[in-house]
Amino acid sequence: MLQSIDKKHLDLEKEKLLLLGLYLREKASFRLCKFFEENDPILIIKSFPYSEKELVALAKDELKGCERLKARIIYFKEADYPEVLKTIPYKPPFLYVIGEFPKKPTLAVVGTRKPTPYGKQIVESFVPDLVRAGVATVSGLARGIDTFVHRITLKEGGQTIAVLGTGLDLIYPPENRDLFFKIIDSGSTIVSEFSLKTSPRRENFPRRNRIVSGLSNGVLVVEAGDKSGTLITAKWAQEQGKDVFVCPGNIFSEQSRGTHYLLKNGAIPATSAQDILFYLGIDYKKIEHKEAQEIKLSQDERKVLECLTQYPTHLEKLLADTGYDLPQLLSLLTELELKGLIKSLPGKFYQRCS
């Protein structure tokens, strides 16, 4: 035991090294999160049978490993530890970080690893508006919805935070390796509470989800089955006092069972990004669609465009809404499609591009 530590207080640097060494020695056990919160550092250190030399050596090796990755380890008492995380239950005592945390509102956007085309369409609709409104997205770099969220955020020039269930040196799933480095190269952020060389164990991901919600001002659930890990993120968010937004889905879809469960239990329905921005206190009227602004449209083209949304609209309804005859309407629809503002779908349906 560390009987040599008899000072009433440790300086922050020494405290960080000793507790990081202990965290590594105990393999980042989840119970340490609460233990670190509730106990004096000296008492914590003396409660374990490790030498000061051993703990400091472990910590310094880990810090060197992070330097090679251009990452840093932030202790929860340090100034650059995110304020939004400091108040959550079981806050991570250490964060491994590549990049800087965005200084703007954040929204977690999460969902199933096996999304339907409808789920992808929601992300393609919501995320560009969120980015234009100055919101950074948070997700878990998992397959499915998480991947779409990160990719579309970067495509729109926004900032995103990817929270891993592994160490920073192990990219999971492996097919997201390119996305991992695109996030870094864009100036966005990669975060983990797990030490280097931590593999993707099943129990890591539910634990990881409390950080996804904890780093966010709210959580949007896109699609989730009745046993989806996304429901764990929503539960963490509720415990943290965060708003949970849910996109209603097809009542016959397995991927909507979890979302409808959340709606029945008090989640906020969201049918557009504007619904969420209202709760976040962001003036959604300032959102402007670059496509419609930058591309010159005739009065007739604009009229047709205003009759379309990102939900498919049938040709017969467009004829009734616009009052144009069929040849004129088809010509206008063709022009709008050539300009990349709308797309035609099977069955004479049309929808606006996000």
C-alpha positions in Angstrom: 0.0 0.0 0.0 1.1 3.6 -0.6 1.9 4.4 3.0 4.5 6.9 1.7 1.7 9.3 0.8 1.0 11.2 4.0 0.4 14.7 2.7 -3.1 16.1 3.2 -3.3 17.0 -0.5 -1.7 15.9 -3.7 -0.8 18.3 -6.5 -3.1 17.7 -9.5 -0.4 16.3 -11.7 0.7 13.7 -9.2 -2.9 12.9 -8.4 -3.7 12.3 -12.1 -0.7 10.1 -12.5 -1.5 7.9 -9.5 -5.2 7.6 -10.2 -4.6 6.9 -13.9 -2.1 4.2 -12.9 -4.7 2.7 -10.6 -7.4 3.0 -13.3 -5.1 1.1 -15.7 -4.1 -1.5 -13.0 -7.8 -2.2 -12.3 -8.5 -2.4 -16.1 -10.8 0.7 -16.1 -13.4 -1.1 -14.0 -16.8 0.7 -14.1 -17.1 0.6 -10.3 -14.1 3.0 -10.1 -16.2 5.8 -11.7 -18.4 6.1 -8.6 -15.5 5.3 -6.2 -13.4 8.1 -7.7 -16.4 10.5 -7.4 -17.1 9.8 -3.8 -13.7 9.4 -2.1 -10.6 11.4 -1.4 -7.8 10.6 -3.8 -5.3 9.7 -1.1 -7.9 7.4 0.5 -8.5 5.8 -2.9 -4.9 5.2 -3.6 -4.2 3.7 -0.1 -7.2 1.3 -0.6 -5.3 -0.7 -3.2 -2.1 -2.8 -2.7 0.0 -1.1 -5.4 3.2 0.8 -5.1 3.5 4.5 -6.1 6.4 3.5 -8.5 4.2 0.9 -10.3 1.2 3.3 -10.7 3.3 6.2 -12.0 5.1 3.9 -14.5 1.9 2.6 -15.9 0.5 6.1 -16.2 3.6 7.4 -18.0 3.6 4.5 -20.5 -0.1 5.2 -21.3 0.6 8.9 -21.8 3.5 8.1 -24.2 1.2 5.8 -26.1 -1.4 8.6 -26.5 1.3 11.0 -27.7 2.0 8.6 -30.6 -1.7 8.8 -31.5 -1.7 12.6 -31.1 -4.2 12.1 -28.3 -4.4 13.3 -24.7 -5.9 12.0 -21.5 -8.1 14.5 -19.6 -8.6 13.9 -15.8 -12.1 14.9 -14.6 -10.6 17.6 -12.3 -8.8 19.3 -15.2 -10.1 22.5 -16.8 -10.6 21.1 -20.3 -12.8 18.2 -19.1 -16.2 18.9 -20.6 -18.5 20.8 -18.2 -21.6 18.9 -19.6 -20.1 15.6 -18.3 -19.2 16.8 -14.8 -22.7 16.5 -13.5 -23.8 13.1 -14.9 -23.9 10.0 -12.7 -20.8 7.7 -13.1 -18.9 10.4 -15.0 -15.7 8.9 -16.6 -12.7 9.8 -14.4 -10.5 9.9 -17.6 -11.3 10.8 -21.2 -9.0 9.8 -24.0 -9.4 12.5 -26.7 -8.2 13.2 -30.2 -9.3 16.7 -31.3 -11.1 19.5 -29.5 -14.6 19.5 -28.1 -16.9 21.8 -30.2 -18.0 25.0 -28.5 -21.6 24.8 -29.8 -24.8 23.0 -28.9 -24.6 19.2 -29.3 -27.2 16.6 -30.2 -26.7 12.8 -30.0 -28.2 11.1 -33.0 -28.4 7.4 -32.5 -30.2 4.3 -33.8 -30.1 0.7 -34.9 -27.2 -1.0 -36.6 -29.6 -2.4 -39.2 -31.6 0.7 -40.4 -34.3 0.6 -43.0 -34.2 3.1 -46.0 -36.6 5.2 -43.9 -34.1 5.5 -41.1 -31.3 6.6 -43.5 -33.7 9.1 -45.0 -34.4 10.6 -41.6 -30.7 11.2 -41.0 -30.3 12.7 -44.5 -33.2 15.0 -43.7 -32.4 16.0 -40.1 -28.6 16.3 -40.0 -28.1 18.9 -42.7 -30.5 21.2 -41.0 -28.9 20.6 -37.6 -25.5 21.4 -39.0 -26.8 24.6 -40.7 -28.2 25.7 -37.4 -24.8 25.4 -35.7 -25.4 22.1 -33.9 -22.6 19.4 -33.5 -23.7 15.8 -33.7 -22.6 13.0 -31.3 -22.8 9.3 -32.0 -21.0 6.0 -31.5 -19.2 5.2 -34.8 -21.2 2.0 -34.9 -22.6 0.4 -38.0 -25.9 1.7 -39.3 -27.4 5.0 -38.1 -24.2 6.1 -36.3 -22.2 5.8 -39.4 -24.7 7.8 -41.5 -24.8 10.5 -38.8 -21.0 11.0 -38.8 -20.7 10.8 -42.6 -23.5 13.2 -43.4 -22.3 15.7 -40.7 -18.9 15.8 -42.3 -20.4 16.0 -45.8 -22.3 19.1 -44.7 -19.1 20.7 -43.2 -20.3 20.2 -39.6 -18.5 19.0 -36.4 -19.2 15.5 -35.0 -18.0 13.6 -31.9 -17.5 9.9 -32.1 -17.6 8.1 -28.8 -15.8 4.7 -28.9 -16.4 1.5 -27.0 -12.7 0.5 -27.5 -9.4 2.1 -26.9 -8.4 4.9 -29.4 -5.9 2.6 -31.0 -8.5 -0.1 -31.9 -11.0 1.0 -34.6 -14.3 -0.8 -34.4 -16.0 -1.7 -36.6 -13.0 -2.1 -38.9 -14.9 -0.9 -42.0 -15.1 2.5 -40.4 -11.4 3.0 -40.4 -11.5 5.6 -43.2 -14.4 7.4 -41.4 -12.4 7.4 -38.2 -9.5 9.3 -39.9 -11.9 11.6 -41.8 -13.4 12.7 -38.4 -9.9 13.5 -37.2 -8.8 15.3 -40.4 -12.0 17.4 -40.4 -11.2 18.9 -37.0 -13.9 16.9 -35.3 -13.5 14.7 -32.2 -12.8 11.1 -31.2 -13.5 10.2 -27.5 -13.2 7.1 -25.3 -13.0 6.3 -21.6 -11.2 3.1 -22.3 -7.5 2.6 -22.1 -5.3 1.8 -25.1 -5.5 -1.7 -26.4 -9.1 -2.2 -25.0 -10.9 -4.5 -27.4 -14.6 -4.2 -28.4 -16.1 -6.3 -25.6 -19.9 -6.5 -25.5 -20.2 -4.8 -22.0 -18.3 -1.8 -23.2 -21.0 -0.4 -25.5 -23.9 0.1 -23.0 -21.3 1.8 -20.7 -20.1 3.9 -23.7 -23.7 5.1 -24.3 -23.8 7.2 -21.1 -21.0 9.4 -22.6 -22.8 9.7 -25.9 -25.9 11.2 -24.1 -23.7 12.9 -21.5 -21.9 15.0 -24.1 -25.1 16.1 -25.6 -27.8 18.7 -25.0 -30.4 16.1 -26.1 -30.7 12.7 -27.8 -32.5 11.9 -31.1 -33.5 8.3 -31.6 -34.0 7.6 -35.3 -34.9 3.9 -35.4 -34.6 1.2 -32.7 -35.8 -2.3 -32.2 -37.3 -3.5 -29.0 -33.9 -4.9 -27.8 -31.7 -2.2 -29.3 -28.8 -0.8 -27.4 -30.1 2.6 -28.5 -32.8 2.3 -25.8 -29.9 2.2 -23.2 -28.7 5.6 -24.6 -32.2 6.9 -24.2 -32.4 5.6 -20.6 -29.0 7.2 -19.7 -30.3 10.5 -21.2 -33.4 10.4 -19.1 -31.4 9.8 -15.9 -29.1 12.7 -16.9 -32.1 15.0 -17.3 -31.7 15.3 -21.1 -34.6 15.6 -23.6 -35.1 12.4 -25.7 -36.6 13.0 -29.2 -37.9 10.2 -31.3 -38.9 9.9 -34.9 -42.2 8.0 -35.3 -41.9 5.0 -37.6 -43.8 2.4 -39.4 -46.0 0.5 -36.9 -45.3 -2.8 -38.7 -41.5 -2.4 -38.7 -39.4 -4.3 -36.2 -37.0 -1.3 -36.3 -39.7 1.0 -34.9 -40.7 -1.1 -31.9 -38.2 0.6 -29.6 -38.9 4.1 -30.9 -42.7 3.6 -30.3 -42.0 2.2 -26.8 -40.1 5.4 -26.1 -42.9 7.6 -27.4 -45.4 5.8 -25.3 -43.2 6.5 -22.3 -42.8 10.2 -22.6 -40.3 10.9 -25.4 -40.8 13.9 -27.5 -42.0 13.2 -31.1 -39.8 14.8 -33.8 -40.9 15.0 -37.4 -38.3 17.6 -38.4 -35.0 19.1 -37.2 -37.0 22.2 -36.4 -38.9 20.3 -33.7 -35.6 19.6 -31.9 -34.1 23.1 -32.5 -37.2 24.6 -30.8 -36.5 22.6 -27.6 -32.8 23.5 -27.8 -33.7 27.2 -28.0 -32.3 27.7 -31.5 -34.1 30.0 -33.9 -34.9 27.5 -36.7 -36.1 30.3 -39.0 -32.4 31.1 -39.6 -31.9 27.8 -41.3 -31.4 28.4 -45.0 -31.1 25.7 -47.7 -28.1 26.5 -49.8 -29.3 24.6 -52.8 -32.5 26.7 -53.3 -30.5 30.0 -52.6 -27.6 29.4 -54.9 -29.5 27.9 -57.8 -31.6 30.3 -59.8 -35.2 29.2 -60.0 -38.1 30.5 -62.1 -41.3 31.4 -60.3 -43.0 28.3 -61.6 -40.1 26.1 -60.4 -40.1 27.6 -57.0 -43.9 27.0 -56.8 -43.4 23.3 -57.5 -40.5 23.1 -55.1 -42.6 24.6 -52.3 -45.2 21.9 -52.8 -42.6 19.2 -52.1 -41.1 17.9 -48.9 -38.7 15.1 -48.0 -41.7 12.9 -47.7 -42.7 11.4 -51.1 -45.6 13.2 -52.9 -47.6 11.6 -55.7 -47.8 13.3 -59.1 -51.6 13.5 -58.9 -51.3 15.6 -55.7 -48.8 17.9 -57.3 -51.2 18.4 -60.2 -53.9 19.4 -57.8 -51.6 21.6 -55.6 -50.0 23.5 -58.4 -52.8 23.8 -60.9 -50.4 23.1 -63.8 -51.4 20.8 -66.6 -49.5 17.5 -66.9 -46.9 18.4 -69.6 -46.0 21.7 -67.9 -45.7 20.0 -64.5 -43.5 17.2 -65.9 -41.2 19.7 -67.5 -40.8 21.7 -64.3 -40.2 18.5 -62.3 -37.5 17.5 -64.8 -35.8 20.8 -64.5 -35.8 20.6 -60.7 -34.4 17.1 -60.8 -31.6 18.2 -63.2 -30.7 20.9 -60.7 -30.4 18.3 -58.0 -33.2 19.8 -55.8 -35.7 16.9 -56.1 -35.6 13.2 -57.0 -38.2 11.0 -58.7 -39.3 7.7 -57.1 -41.0 4.6 -58.4 -44.8 4.9 -58.7 -44.8 8.6 -59.9 -43.7 9.9 -56.5 -41.4 12.9 -56.0 -39.5 14.2 -53.0 -37.3 17.1 -52.1 -33.6 16.4 -51.6 -32.2 17.2 -48.1 
